[in-house]
C-alpha cells in the first residue's frame, strides 16, 4: 500500500521535518507568540506527531486525538499563545507534511496517485480533528482563567445585592 509507504517515509524523516516545522512556526509573522516557546519544545511537539503518524492516522481514536489536542491547546493558552496563532500553527503542520509529500511523492501510475490522494485525505481529516479539539481546549481553558481582584469583587457585590448586574454594557471591573 503506497499510502503506508509514504507514512513510513514521513516517520523516517520526522527529525528533519519537525526541525523545519519548528523553524517555520518561529519565523512566521502569523505565529509570533510561539517565539516565547523554546525551540526544542516546539520541535518535540512536532516530532511526537510526525514520528508516530501511522499510529495517529490508523490506530488512534477520535477520543485520543481529542485528549491530546485539548491538552496541548490548554497548555498553549496558559503560555499566552493566541488562539488564531495556535490554529495557524496546526495548519502549518499539515501543510508542511503535504509539501514534503509533493516533493518526495513518486506517483507514476493511477494506483500510486490514488494512494497519495488517500493519504492526503487521511492527513486532512486528522488535522481537521486536531484543530477542532484544539479549539475546544482553548474554550475550556478560558472557562478556568482566574478572575482578577476587581472582577471577583464585582461578582461578590452582585451576589450579596450591593451592586445591580448590568447587561449589554462593557464591564468596568474586568482586568
VMD Tcl script that draws the C-alpha trace (Angstrom):
set ca {
  {0.00 0.00 0.00}
  {1.58 3.24 -1.19}
  {-0.09 5.40 1.46}
  {1.63 3.42 4.22}
  {4.98 3.66 2.45}
  {4.55 7.44 2.39}
  {3.61 7.44 6.09}
  {6.77 5.45 6.84}
  {8.75 7.95 4.76}
  {7.37 10.80 6.91}
  {8.13 8.87 10.10}
  {11.68 8.16 8.90}
  {12.23 11.89 8.26}
  {10.44 13.02 11.42}
  {13.54 14.65 12.96}
  {14.27 16.85 9.95}
  {10.57 17.57 9.37}
  {9.98 18.61 12.97}
  {13.07 20.83 12.95}
  {11.94 22.52 9.73}
  {8.40 22.97 11.02}
  {9.61 24.46 14.31}
  {11.72 26.97 12.37}
  {8.81 27.82 10.07}
  {6.47 28.41 13.03}
  {9.03 30.59 14.81}
  {9.69 32.67 11.66}
  {6.10 33.16 10.53}
  {4.52 36.57 11.08}
  {1.27 34.73 11.85}
  {2.73 32.75 14.77}
  {4.88 35.31 16.61}
  {3.59 34.17 20.03}
  {5.43 30.88 19.51}
  {8.74 32.72 19.85}
  {8.08 32.54 23.60}
  {8.29 28.74 23.42}
  {11.78 27.19 23.48}
  {12.69 25.84 20.00}
  {13.33 22.34 21.35}
  {9.85 22.21 22.89}
  {8.29 23.10 19.52}
  {10.42 20.51 17.78}
  {9.48 17.81 20.29}
  {5.77 18.60 19.93}
  {6.01 18.18 16.16}
  {8.15 15.06 16.32}
  {5.61 13.36 18.61}
  {3.03 13.52 15.81}
  {5.37 13.01 12.84}
  {7.28 10.07 14.34}
  {4.04 8.21 15.13}
  {2.00 9.38 12.15}
  {0.86 5.90 11.15}
  {-0.45 5.32 14.65}
  {-2.22 8.70 14.70}
  {-3.83 8.06 11.32}
  {-4.75 4.40 11.67}
  {-4.91 3.39 15.32}
  {-5.72 6.42 17.44}
  {-9.37 7.06 18.08}
  {-11.23 10.32 17.95}
  {-11.05 10.34 21.76}
  {-7.25 10.00 21.61}
  {-6.99 12.97 19.25}
  {-9.37 14.96 21.45}
  {-7.41 14.21 24.61}
  {-4.06 15.11 23.05}
  {-5.07 18.32 21.31}
  {-7.29 19.66 24.10}
  {-4.33 19.25 26.46}
  {-1.88 20.88 24.06}
  {-4.29 23.76 23.46}
  {-4.84 24.32 27.18}
  {-1.08 24.41 27.72}
  {-0.54 26.84 24.84}
  {-3.38 29.05 26.09}
  {-1.74 29.14 29.53}
  {1.54 30.10 27.85}
  {-0.16 33.09 26.24}
  {-0.35 31.77 22.68}
  {-3.31 33.43 20.97}
  {-5.92 31.07 19.53}
  {-5.59 32.31 15.96}
  {-1.83 31.74 16.09}
  {-2.25 28.24 17.50}
  {-4.76 27.41 14.76}
  {-2.32 28.71 12.15}
  {0.47 26.56 13.61}
  {-1.73 23.46 13.19}
  {-2.41 24.43 9.59}
  {1.33 24.97 9.02}
  {1.96 21.48 10.43}
  {-0.42 19.93 7.93}
  {0.87 21.99 5.01}
  {4.47 21.18 5.88}
  {3.77 17.44 5.60}
  {1.82 17.88 2.37}
  {4.65 19.93 0.89}
  {7.10 17.18 1.85}
  {4.86 14.58 0.20}
  {4.63 16.61 -3.01}
  {8.41 16.88 -3.10}
  {9.02 13.21 -2.25}
  {5.95 11.77 -3.96}
  {6.54 9.22 -6.61}
  {3.14 8.53 -8.14}
  {3.89 7.21 -11.58}
  {0.60 5.46 -12.20}
  {-3.05 5.76 -11.31}
  {-2.82 3.35 -8.36}
  {0.09 5.25 -6.83}
  {-1.74 8.53 -7.36}
  {-4.78 7.07 -5.61}
  {-2.55 6.09 -2.65}
  {-1.17 9.63 -2.39}
  {-4.65 11.11 -2.56}
  {-5.88 8.71 0.13}
  {-3.02 9.74 2.42}
  {-3.80 13.41 1.82}
  {-7.43 12.75 2.74}
  {-6.36 10.98 5.93}
  {-3.96 13.80 6.85}
  {-6.60 16.45 6.24}
  {-9.09 14.53 8.37}
  {-6.55 14.14 11.18}
  {-5.56 17.82 11.18}
  {-9.21 18.94 10.91}
  {-9.96 16.93 14.04}
  {-6.83 18.19 15.76}
  {-7.91 21.77 15.07}
  {-11.48 21.11 16.21}
  {-10.34 19.65 19.53}
  {-7.70 22.34 19.97}
  {-10.44 24.96 19.67}
  {-12.38 23.10 22.35}
  {-9.26 23.04 24.51}
  {-8.93 26.80 24.24}
  {-12.61 27.28 25.13}
  {-12.21 25.01 28.14}
  {-9.06 26.86 29.23}
  {-10.89 30.20 29.03}
  {-13.55 28.91 31.42}
  {-10.91 28.31 34.06}
  {-9.00 31.56 33.74}
  {-8.89 33.06 37.21}
  {-10.68 36.37 37.52}
  {-8.85 39.46 38.63}
  {-9.49 41.03 42.02}
  {-11.86 43.69 40.66}
  {-13.95 41.17 38.75}
  {-14.20 38.93 41.85}
  {-15.21 41.95 43.97}
  {-17.89 42.87 41.43}
  {-19.26 39.32 41.43}
  {-19.35 39.29 45.23}
  {-21.09 42.68 45.36}
  {-23.71 41.44 42.87}
  {-24.21 38.18 44.75}
  {-24.96 39.94 48.06}
  {-27.09 42.66 46.48}
  {-24.75 45.64 46.86}
  {-24.47 46.13 43.12}
  {-27.01 45.57 40.36}
  {-25.89 43.45 37.45}
  {-25.83 45.44 34.24}
  {-26.38 43.67 30.93}
  {-25.34 44.82 27.49}
  {-22.74 47.34 28.66}
  {-18.97 46.98 28.89}
  {-17.67 45.68 32.15}
  {-15.86 48.27 34.23}
  {-14.35 45.76 36.60}
  {-12.68 43.36 34.23}
  {-8.93 43.06 34.42}
}
mol new
graphics top color blue
foreach p $ca { graphics top sphere $p radius 0.5 }
foreach p [lrange $ca 0 end-1] q [lrange $ca 1 end] { graphics top cylinder $p $q radius 0.2 }
display resetview
